[in-house]
Amino acid sequence: MNSEILKEICIVKMPFGKYEGTILADLPVSYLEWFNRQGMPKGKLGMQLSTIYEIKLNGLMDLLTPIRQLYGSPKNKTYKF
């Protein structure tokens, strides 16, 4: 897995839609599932969304904790999926 993509999903914000302005790592699973059913966007955003979807689906959010702390994402946030 590309570490740059992990960093990006912790700092990049959703550019459009219902969750516009939400950091990709904070998108709800239901929204990511919808994209998975409808088809992920093309290009880099699609790769980022697919990556965070797989991370959440497999219960691997702890993998992002050190990255989120390093790049200024909320340090003590409780994640509910």
PLY file of the C-alpha trace (Angstrom):
ply
format ascii 1.0
element vertex 81
property float x
property float y
property float z
element edge 80
property int vertex1
property int vertex2
end_header
0.00 0.00 0.00
1.32 3.44 -0.93
2.06 5.50 2.20
1.40 8.71 0.26
-2.21 7.62 -0.31
-2.62 6.93 3.42
-1.36 10.44 4.16
-3.68 11.95 1.55
-6.84 10.27 2.86
-6.06 11.79 6.27
-5.80 15.37 4.96
-7.72 15.61 1.67
-11.33 16.77 1.88
-14.23 15.48 -0.18
-14.55 17.96 -3.07
-18.29 17.54 -3.77
-21.57 16.00 -2.70
-23.34 15.53 0.57
-20.08 15.34 2.53
-18.24 18.12 0.72
-15.44 19.43 2.94
-15.21 16.25 5.06
-11.77 14.64 5.36
-11.86 11.41 3.36
-10.91 9.32 6.41
-13.99 10.71 8.20
-16.51 9.78 5.51
-19.18 7.39 6.78
-19.05 3.79 5.60
-22.57 4.10 4.18
-21.38 6.84 1.80
-18.38 4.75 0.75
-20.64 1.73 0.24
-22.86 3.84 -2.00
-19.86 4.82 -4.10
-18.77 1.20 -4.23
-22.19 0.19 -5.60
-22.48 3.11 -8.03
-18.85 3.11 -9.11
-15.99 5.06 -7.61
-14.98 8.30 -9.31
-12.21 8.02 -11.87
-8.63 8.99 -11.09
-6.91 9.80 -7.84
-10.09 10.53 -5.84
-11.48 7.12 -6.76
-8.28 5.45 -5.60
-8.39 7.40 -2.33
-12.05 6.53 -1.72
-11.44 2.86 -2.56
-8.54 2.78 -0.12
-10.46 4.29 2.79
-13.41 2.02 2.00
-11.18 -1.07 2.26
-9.56 0.24 5.45
-12.93 0.81 7.12
-14.43 -2.42 5.77
-11.58 -4.43 7.27
-11.44 -2.60 10.61
-8.02 -1.08 10.01
-8.62 2.53 11.07
-5.96 2.18 13.78
-3.48 2.07 10.90
-4.24 5.76 10.29
-3.90 6.96 13.90
-0.20 7.91 13.74
-0.68 9.58 10.35
-3.66 11.59 11.59
-1.70 12.71 14.64
1.31 13.70 12.56
-0.70 15.73 10.04
-3.03 17.50 12.43
-6.21 15.45 12.17
-8.16 15.21 15.44
-5.98 13.34 17.92
-8.56 12.09 20.36
-11.51 11.59 18.07
-13.59 8.46 18.51
-14.42 6.86 15.20
-17.77 5.15 14.84
-18.58 3.12 11.77
0 1
1 2
2 3
3 4
4 5
5 6
6 7
7 8
8 9
9 10
10 11
11 12
12 13
13 14
14 15
15 16
16 17
17 18
18 19
19 20
20 21
21 22
22 23
23 24
24 25
25 26
26 27
27 28
28 29
29 30
30 31
31 32
32 33
33 34
34 35
35 36
36 37
37 38
38 39
39 40
40 41
41 42
42 43
43 44
44 45
45 46
46 47
47 48
48 49
49 50
50 51
51 52
52 53
53 54
54 55
55 56
56 57
57 58
58 59
59 60
60 61
61 62
62 63
63 64
64 65
65 66
66 67
67 68
68 69
69 70
70 71
71 72
72 73
73 74
74 75
75 76
76 77
77 78
78 79
79 80
